[in-house]
Amino acid sequence: MPGIYLAAILVSAAGVLLLDRRWHLAAWRAPGRTALAVGAGTAFFLVWDAVGIATGVFVKGDSPLLLGIDLAPHLPLEEPVFLAFLCYLALVAWAGAVRVIDRRKTDAAALRSEAGR
């Protein structure tokens, strides 16, 4: 069924976007920086893919789940969408981890402060 892979990426991205919106982790905290980071990461990985394709390491297999639209030989339309999703997911996960660590440090300092009284 063509398009299932792209649909899965978009549904997953929507879920990450909802988490980001709820906790203000990346795009809702700093939209410009988030767009720049996702754009730069996606561009980096597209260059990485181009090198892999040129050297014959990366090849596109036949899958009925792809739309069948190629942006270049062995580069399906779904690839840059996936790479952008991957970069955004990494940003949200990183920001979430930093928030949890900071919260634990704050809680531990408060406990030490209370214990010292």
GICORBEL-V142332 format. One record per residue. RES is the residue in one small letter. PHI is phi in whole degrees, -180 to 180 (999 if undefined). Layout:
{{RES & PHI} {RES & PHI}}
This chain:
{{m & 999} {p & -59} {g & 96} {i & -63} {y & -63} {l & -63} {a & -63} {a & -64} {i & -64} {l & -67} {v & -66} {s & -64} {a & -63} {a & -63} {g & -64} {v & -65} {l & -61} {l & -65} {l & -63} {d & -63} {r & -63} {r & -64} {w & -104} {h & 50} {l & -94} {a & -135} {a & -64} {w & -84} {r & -94} {a & -148} {p & -62} {g & -65} {r & -65} {t & -64} {a & -62} {l & -64} {a & -65} {v & -66} {g & -63} {a & -66} {g & -64} {t & -63} {a & -61} {f & -58} {f & -71} {l & -68} {v & -64} {w & -57} {d & -61} {a & -61} {v & -65} {g & -63} {i & -68} {a & -63} {t & -89} {g & 84} {v & -76} {f & -103} {v & -135} {k & -87} {g & -85} {d & -87} {s & -140} {p & -73} {l & -84} {l & -84} {l & -68} {g & 94} {i & -99} {d & -106} {l & -82} {a & -158} {p & -57} {h & 67} {l & -126} {p & -71} {l & -54} {e & -67} {e & -62} {p & -65} {v & -66} {f & -63} {l & -64} {a & -64} {f & -61} {l & -59} {c & -65} {y & -66} {l & -60} {a & -62} {l & -62} {v & -66} {a & -63} {w & -62} {a & -63} {g & -66} {a & -64} {v & -62} {r & -62} {v & -64} {i & -64} {d & -61} {r & -64} {r & -66} {k & -63} {t & -63} {d & -64} {a & -66} {a & -66} {a & -65} {l & -65} {r & -64} {s & -64} {e & -67} {a & -69} {g & -77} {r & -81}}
